[in-house]
Amino acid sequence: MAREINPFFVSGKIPHEYFCDRINESAKLIRLLTNGNNVVLISPRRMGKTGLIEFCYEDPRIADNYYTFFVDILHTSNLQEFTLAFGKEVLETVKKKGFDLVTRFVQALRSLNGKFGFDPVTAFPSFSISLGDITQPEYTLKEIFDYLDDLPRPCIVSIDEFQQLAKYPESNVEAILRSYIQKSRNVNFIFAGSERHIMQRMFGEATHPFYNSASTLELDAIKEDIYVPWVKGKFADSGRDIEDSDISRIYHMFIGHTYYVQKVFNEAFSLTGKGEKCSGQTLDNSIANILEEEEIKYRELLSNMPSKIKGLLYAIAAEGKATHITSSDFIRRHALNSSSAVQYAATQLLEKEIITRSGQSYSLNDKFFSLWLKRLMTIG
């Protein structure tokens, strides 16, 4: 008997038939890329940036005419690590395209002491790069760009969590990368980022090298009047039922944030048998299960956090979206210390990416963590 597919995907590549909406966003992104534009894609983390990019990469207009690359740099902390991540993604992608492209890649990276050989079974060239091999990252990066420029198809490179570049110790990384991109004849870029205030500074302030260098696309929550019938339809397709009002309750609980609502409905679907109705209690049980799975991680995070920083975290979680956090009213309402102490705590929480800022509004990145904290602070 065929395995039943849970239609609410929360990881990996999403099949087209389980991809909800994003019709306007995907059409705009494809149009911009296929007409030679670079694109800044901004949205909160886990709102669906990666899924949207992969969806567009699979569209025939791109899949049949371009080489596509996806480089996640969230884990990187300097230019050397960025160059390694970029090089590994290019190598892994061209490996799937044929012997000749790999050989040309190996020959292009003259600055590396990478390990080159041949697979004894397939006779296919093998080439591995380690961080220590990259002794001149700026020069190696140029070699990668030159290689992409010489490929027989145009390329699209997505750099995810692009704002990470602003945190590197090297002061000239943005300028170096911008100079290579300006000279590139064969590559267009998607600069995807989740920290809005940093991305807006990088692309919107005249003092930064990437100022006005790309079209901007912002990814917001899928509209409720689209998401609710979509969820109901997926339950119905699998012989299950759910009330519109219960879907709306979960949607509003997580402000339509893609990952979190999908995660709840993924769990609820697994708890609802064929021919059954997913009740409000089932949804509550689903949330309880998810929070229980995450509890050890959340408690450990709190245990290593100084009390002054923890106080601001509790305050932001209590308000959901907190504004004017250094005001006397906010400080008094949440029994915090001075405005300078609050500012310091906010800086620490932003640097650790526990909270995010949009304009003057602060909120927790992890919406399940926010809900868990609210319950932790509630008696009864």
C-alpha positions, 0 to 999 in steps of 0.5 A: 500500500502506498505511503500517505503523504502529509501535505504540510511540508516543513522541510526539504523541497516542496513538490509543486502540488503542495506549494501554497500560493506565491503566484505573484511573488514567483511570477515577479521573481522569474520575470526579474531574473530572466530579464537580467536583474539581480534581486533582493529578497527580504522576509523573516526567517522561515517565511518561505524564501528557500521554498520560493527560490527552489520553486522558481528554479524548477520553472521551465523558463529557468530550469531549461535555460540556466544553471542554478546555485543556492549558497546558504551563508548563515554559518559563515563568519568571514570571507574565507568561509564564504568562499568555501561555501560558494565553491562547494555549492558550485562544485556540487552542482556542476558534478551533476552536469557532467565530466567536462564542467568539473574538469574545467572547475578544477582547472579554474581554481589555480589558487587552491591546493585542493585534492584532485583525483579520479574515482576508481569505479566511475573514472569521474574526477574527484576534487575536494576543498577544505577551509585550509586550502583557501589561503587567498579567498579574495583571489579564489572568489574571483576564480569562481566568478570567472568560471561561472562567466565561462559556463555555456549557460547563464547562471543564477546564484542565490545567496541566502542570509546575505546580511551575514556579510555585514558581520564579517571582520573584514571591512571590505567584503561587500566592496569585493563581492560587488566589484566581481558582480558588476563585472560578471557577464553571465551571472545574476544574483538573488540576495536573500535575507531575514534581518530587514534592518541590515538588508535595508542598510546594505542596499538602501544607504548610499555609503554601501557598495550594494546601494541601489544595485538590485530590485527588491521583493519582500515576502510577507505572510500568505493571505488568510483568505488564500491559506484557509481554503488551501489547508481545508482542501488538503485535509479534504483531499486526504479524507479528513475535515477541519473547520475554517474557524480553527484554521484561522485561529492557528493562522492568527496565533502565528501571524500567518508565519509560513513555517509555524502554521505549516508545522502545526497543521503537519502535526495535526494531520498526523493526529487525525485519521481518515474519515475524522475531523481535526478538532480545536483540541487536536490543534491544541494537542499538536501545539503542546507536542511541538513545544514539548519537543523543543522544551529542552532546547528552550530551557538550555537557552534560558539557563545560559542567559544573564537575568538582565537580558532574560528580562527584556526577552520576557517583555518582548515575548509578553507583548508579541511585538514590542515598540519603544523598548527604551521608553520609561513606560515600557521599562516600568511596565515590565520592571526592567532596569535603565534604558541603557541596560535595555539597549544593551540587552537588545543588542545582545539578543539581536546579535544572537538572532534570538529577536529581530527588528523591523523599524521600531518593532521587536519580536522573537525570531522563533514563534514557538519559543515566544509561545513557550515563554508566554506559557512559562510566565503564566500561572494557571 
